[in-house]
């Protein structure tokens, strides 16, 4: 079991990464669906932040700093699958690469708590 801390932005990005990832089969997809359920926004968070998909773009308004931050508990199989999705997602925004690399490195090596931090003011 591993724990990762994700802020709102990181949760949205990872949620979308996983959703767009082509799984090789149902077994792999079922593991990723479990991760999606853990990182996705709740209905309350969607309402409170006025989360709106607009084609390829997403918009939201955080009601307060730190809103939507969450510690996610992942089974080892889920942690491995998440690291694989992040490593295989193309393209990656350079602004996101720093915190994504930290997540992958920590998911790949440690069953301890993993902290993901915003990079260059990206929240």
N, C-alpha and C positions, 0 to 999 in steps of 0.2 A: 504494500500500500504506500502511495506517495501523495503528498499534498503540494499543490501549487497555488500561489496567490496571483490572481489576475485582476487588473482594473477593468472598468467597463469597456474601454476601447479594445483591450486585449481579448476580452471575452467575445465581443462582436466579431473581431477579425478571425479568431480561431473558429468560432461557430460557422462563419462563412467559408473558411478554408476547408473545414471538414465536409460541409455540405456540398462543396463543389468537387471534392476529391473522388476520382473513380476507383471504387474498391474492386479488387479482383474477383470477389465472390460474396455470397451472403454471409458467410462466417465472419469475414473481415468487416463487412458492412455493419453487422450486428454489434461488434465491439465499438466501432466509431459512432454508432447511434447512441450507445451508452454515454460516450464522452460528450456528444452534442447535448444530451439531456442534462448533463452536469454543468456545462458552460453557458448554455443559451439563456437569454433574458427571460425572466418570469413575466407573466401577463402584467403584473403590477409595475415591474420595471419598465416595460414597454409603454404603458400608459403614462407613468410619472415622468419619463424622459421624452415623451412625444416622438418615439422612435419611428422613423419613416423610411422604408426603402423607396428609392426613386431610380429605377433602372439599375445601372451599375453603382450608383451612389447611395449612401446612407446618411441620414441626418438624425440628430438628437440634441436635446438640451438637458444637461445634468442639473437636477434641482439643487445640488450642493456638491462641493468638492468631496471626492471619495465615494459618491453614490454609485452603487453597483459593483464595488470592489467585493471580491469573494474568494474564499479559500476553497479550492476544488480538491476533493479526495478521489484519487485514481488508483484502481487496481493496477498491478504491474503490467498486465496485458494491455490495459487502456493507455498507460503511460508510454509503452513501446509503440502502440499504434499512433498516438498523438505525435510523438517525435518523428515517426515515419511520414506522416502527412505534412508536417512542417518542412522536413527536409526535401520532400518531393513536390512541393507547391511551386509553380512557376506562373508568372513572374513574382518576385518578392520586392516590395518597396524597400529601398535602401534605408529609409527612415525607420522601418520596422525590423531590419536585420539584427540590430544589436540585442534587443530583448528576445527575439525569436531564437538567436544563437544561444543565449543564456538558458532558455527553457530546454532546448534540445540537449545541451551539454549536461544539464542537471538531471533531466529525465533519463538520460542514457547511463548515468553513473551512480545515482544516489537514490536510495529509498527514503531519504529525509525530506523535510519541507523544502520546497523550491519557491524562490521569490522572483517574480518577474517585475521589472521596473520599467517605467517609461524612459525612452531614450530621446535626448534632444528635445524635451518638452512635449513629446507626443504622448497624449493621454487617451 
